[in-house]
Amino acid sequence: MLKDEIRINEAIRAKEVRVIGNSGENHGVMPVSDALSLARKHGLDLIEISAKAKPPVVKIADYGKYKYELKKKEKEAKAKMHTTETKLTQVKIGTGEEDLKRKAKKVADWIEQGHRVKIDLFLWGRYKYMEFDFLKEKLEKFLAIIPESFKIADEIKKSPKGLTVTIEKAKSKK
């Protein structure tokens, strides 16, 4: 439910509602006027929680406190959410061993952070026409030196620039 859709007190349009008390007790189904008088008797608001239910569910609570709790839950959910990016690294046929190790270490860092990594074996000129199996073997050698455990998300395939493979963090067994 969006914040703008929350109806309180007289804004509730239904004739009958299911009423939940301030401490979670169920007061049952009653007309809105009775529920409103019950909320006023406690000095609280009548807040529509589930408008699509039959009958709609309302809660007797302090509206300011209710909004605060919603905002707090939203903030906690946002903090737990982790966005994954697809990082890109490029290796070439003639790249030296030390440079490959450095790139593999960077790829391992990205995987450890939970990102997907797309690795391109960049081919130019005559290299584009070399045997596919030979090129695949070169890319697999690079994958073998990555110190982090990973799984292949997208298999090795030809791309406009050469060969490409996408890897991601391997699910840990618990």
Secondary structure, DSSP 8 states (H G I E B T S, - for coil): --GGG--BGGG---SEEEEE-TTS-EEEEEEHHHHHHHHHHTT-EEEEEETTSSS-EEEEE-HHHHHHHHHHHHHHHHHH-----EEEEEEETT--HHHHHHHHHHHHHHHHTT-EEEEEEE--GGGGGS-HHHHHHHHHHHHHT--S-EEEEEEEEEETTEEEEEEEE-----
